[in-house]
Amino acid sequence: MNRIITISREFGSGGREVGKRLADTLGCAYYDSEIEAGLARQMNLDQGYVARAIGNGILTSIPLHFGRTISSPSLYKQQVDILVEKQKLLKELAAASDCVIVGRAADVILSGDDPLKLFVYADMDHKVARCQQYEEAGRLSSPRQLEREIKRVDARRAQYHSMFSDMRWGDKTGYHLCINTTGLEIKQLIPHLAGYAEAWFALRRR
């Protein structure tokens, strides 16, 4: 079985950087926006539309848990198709090679592959400062604006995750390791995270 690592993350916590650096260190494939790009090609849709459908709330009108029931008349066929194809693509990627996948409810969708589930979080001041440093929130500049955007993005992520699982997004009981990046340089964390991952997968092979 391939080594699969899923990373759920609060906006501005550096979860994407954790994933990329960890994948490079472990020699794994890394998937983030590549997932939307692949779906857009497969379905002949605009990549931005697919990205919004997966992460930005287009599907929030769906009132029931996708995968457990799709009987609601409010479901839109194209949106459901995106969800179905996304799940298929995630499973194909996990079956193809060792990989790190950021977001996309991969921790739930790939639970049958026994992934190492990480959750990356940080204090609000740290997340605001990181967003300012890396311009992660576009033209928003004031700390108050950034804090509102961080909360909005995280609420969407939690809502999207709830479509696939009853487990509350960010609940420590749903992850193998929760990582607080507050005040830390992520590149300094990676050797330790890589060691943890190697030990975790070694135990699974016994």
C-alpha positions as CSV (number, residue, x, y, z in Angstrom):
1,M,0.0,0.0,0.0
2,N,1.3,3.4,-0.9
3,R,2.2,6.0,1.7
4,I,-0.6,8.6,1.7
5,I,-0.5,11.8,3.7
6,T,-3.5,14.1,3.9
7,I,-3.2,17.6,5.2
8,S,-6.1,19.6,6.5
9,R,-5.2,23.2,7.3
10,E,-6.5,26.5,8.6
11,F,-6.1,29.3,6.2
12,G,-2.9,31.2,6.7
13,S,-1.3,28.4,8.9
14,G,1.1,27.3,6.2
15,G,-0.4,24.0,5.6
16,R,0.3,24.1,1.9
17,E,4.0,24.8,2.6
18,V,4.1,22.0,5.1
19,G,2.7,19.6,2.4
20,K,5.1,20.7,-0.4
21,R,8.2,20.6,1.8
22,L,7.2,17.3,3.4
23,A,6.5,15.7,-0.1
24,D,9.9,16.9,-1.3
25,T,11.6,15.5,1.7
26,L,9.9,12.1,1.5
27,G,10.2,11.8,-2.3
28,C,6.4,11.7,-2.6
29,A,4.1,13.2,-5.3
30,Y,2.4,16.4,-4.1
31,Y,-1.2,17.4,-5.0
32,D,-3.0,20.6,-4.4
33,S,-4.3,22.8,-7.2
34,E,-3.3,20.1,-9.6
35,I,-6.5,18.3,-8.6
36,E,-8.7,21.1,-9.9
37,A,-6.6,21.3,-13.0
38,G,-7.0,17.6,-13.7
39,L,-10.7,17.7,-13.1
40,A,-11.1,20.7,-15.4
41,R,-9.3,18.9,-18.2
42,Q,-11.3,15.7,-17.7
43,M,-14.7,17.5,-17.5
44,N,-14.0,20.2,-20.0
45,L,-14.8,22.9,-17.4
46,D,-13.1,26.1,-16.4
47,Q,-10.5,25.4,-13.7
48,G,-11.7,28.4,-11.6
49,Y,-15.3,27.0,-11.6
50,V,-14.1,23.6,-10.5
51,A,-11.9,25.2,-7.7
52,R,-14.9,27.1,-6.4
53,A,-17.1,24.1,-6.5
54,I,-14.6,22.1,-4.5
55,G,-13.4,24.7,-2.0
56,N,-15.3,28.0,-2.2
57,G,-18.8,27.1,-1.4
58,I,-20.8,26.6,-4.6
59,L,-21.9,23.3,-3.2
60,T,-23.0,24.7,0.2
61,S,-26.6,24.5,-0.9
62,I,-26.4,20.8,-0.7
63,P,-28.1,20.0,2.6
64,L,-27.3,16.3,3.0
65,H,-24.0,14.4,3.3
66,F,-22.7,13.6,-0.1
67,G,-21.7,9.9,-0.4
68,R,-24.3,8.8,2.1
69,T,-27.3,10.2,0.2
70,I,-27.8,12.2,-2.9
71,S,-31.6,12.2,-2.9
72,S,-32.1,15.9,-2.3
73,P,-33.8,17.7,-5.2
74,S,-31.6,20.7,-4.6
75,L,-28.5,18.9,-6.0
76,Y,-27.3,20.1,-9.3
77,K,-26.1,17.5,-11.7
78,Q,-22.9,19.2,-12.7
79,Q,-21.9,19.9,-9.1
80,V,-22.6,16.3,-8.2
81,D,-20.5,15.2,-11.2
82,I,-17.6,17.3,-9.9
83,L,-17.8,15.7,-6.5
84,V,-18.0,12.2,-8.0
85,E,-15.1,12.8,-10.4
86,K,-13.0,14.4,-7.6
87,Q,-13.4,11.3,-5.4
88,K,-12.4,9.1,-8.3
89,L,-9.4,11.2,-9.1
90,L,-8.2,11.3,-5.5
91,K,-8.4,7.5,-5.3
92,E,-6.5,7.2,-8.6
93,L,-3.8,9.4,-7.3
94,A,-3.5,7.5,-4.0
95,A,-3.3,4.2,-5.9
96,A,-0.6,5.5,-8.3
97,S,2.2,6.4,-5.9
98,D,3.2,7.7,-2.5
99,C,1.7,11.2,-2.2
100,V,0.8,14.2,-0.1
101,I,-2.6,15.7,-0.7
102,V,-3.7,19.0,0.7
103,G,-7.3,19.7,1.6
104,R,-10.2,18.4,-0.6
105,A,-11.6,16.3,2.3
106,A,-9.0,13.7,1.2
107,D,-8.6,12.5,4.8
108,V,-12.2,11.2,4.7
109,I,-12.4,10.2,1.0
110,L,-9.2,8.2,1.3
111,S,-9.8,6.7,4.7
112,G,-9.8,3.2,3.2
113,D,-6.2,3.7,2.2
114,D,-5.2,4.3,5.8
115,P,-3.6,7.7,5.3
116,L,-1.5,9.6,7.8
117,K,-3.8,12.5,8.6
118,L,-2.3,15.8,9.6
119,F,-4.0,19.0,10.7
120,V,-2.1,22.3,10.5
121,Y,-3.3,25.3,12.6
122,A,-2.0,28.5,14.1
123,D,-3.0,31.4,16.3
124,M,-4.9,34.2,14.5
125,D,-2.1,36.8,14.8
126,H,0.3,34.4,13.2
127,K,-2.1,33.6,10.4
128,V,-2.8,37.3,9.7
129,A,0.9,38.0,9.6
130,R,1.5,35.1,7.2
131,C,-1.3,36.2,4.9
132,Q,0.3,39.7,4.8
133,Q,3.7,38.3,4.1
134,Y,2.6,36.0,1.3
135,E,-0.4,38.0,0.1
136,E,-2.6,34.9,0.5
137,A,-5.7,37.0,0.8
138,G,-5.4,39.0,-2.4
139,R,-5.8,42.8,-1.9
140,L,-7.0,42.6,1.7
141,S,-4.5,44.4,3.8
142,S,-5.8,45.5,7.2
143,P,-5.6,42.9,10.0
144,R,-9.3,43.2,10.6
145,Q,-10.1,42.4,7.0
146,L,-7.7,39.5,6.9
147,E,-9.1,38.0,10.1
148,R,-12.6,38.1,8.6
149,E,-11.3,36.4,5.4
150,I,-9.5,33.7,7.4
151,K,-12.6,32.9,9.4
152,R,-14.7,32.9,6.2
153,V,-12.4,30.5,4.4
154,D,-12.1,28.2,7.4
155,A,-15.9,28.1,7.8
156,R,-16.2,27.1,4.1
157,R,-13.6,24.4,4.6
158,A,-15.5,23.1,7.7
159,Q,-18.8,23.1,5.8
160,Y,-17.3,21.3,2.8
161,H,-15.7,18.7,5.1
162,S,-19.0,18.1,6.8
163,M,-20.5,16.9,3.5
164,F,-18.3,13.8,3.7
165,S,-18.1,13.1,7.4
166,D,-19.8,13.7,10.8
167,M,-16.4,14.4,12.3
168,R,-15.9,18.1,13.0
169,W,-13.2,19.6,10.8
170,G,-10.2,20.4,13.0
171,D,-11.3,18.1,15.9
172,K,-8.0,16.6,17.1
173,T,-9.6,13.1,17.5
174,G,-9.9,12.9,13.7
175,Y,-6.2,13.3,13.0
176,H,-3.0,11.5,13.8
177,L,-1.0,14.6,14.3
178,C,-2.0,18.3,14.8
179,I,0.7,20.8,14.1
180,N,0.7,24.4,15.6
181,T,2.9,26.5,13.4
182,T,2.6,29.6,15.5
183,G,5.9,31.5,15.6
184,L,7.8,28.7,13.9
185,E,9.6,28.4,10.6
186,I,8.0,25.6,8.7
187,K,11.2,24.5,7.0
188,Q,12.6,23.7,10.5
189,L,9.7,21.5,11.3
190,I,10.0,19.3,8.2
191,P,12.8,17.0,9.3
192,H,10.8,16.2,12.4
193,L,7.6,15.7,10.6
194,A,9.3,13.5,8.0
195,G,10.7,11.4,10.8
196,Y,7.3,11.0,12.4
197,A,5.8,10.0,9.1
198,E,8.5,7.4,8.4
199,A,8.0,5.9,11.9
200,W,4.2,5.9,11.4
201,F,4.3,4.1,8.1
202,A,6.9,1.7,9.4
203,L,4.5,0.6,12.1
204,R,1.8,0.1,9.6
205,R,4.0,-2.3,7.6
206,R,4.6,-4.6,10.5
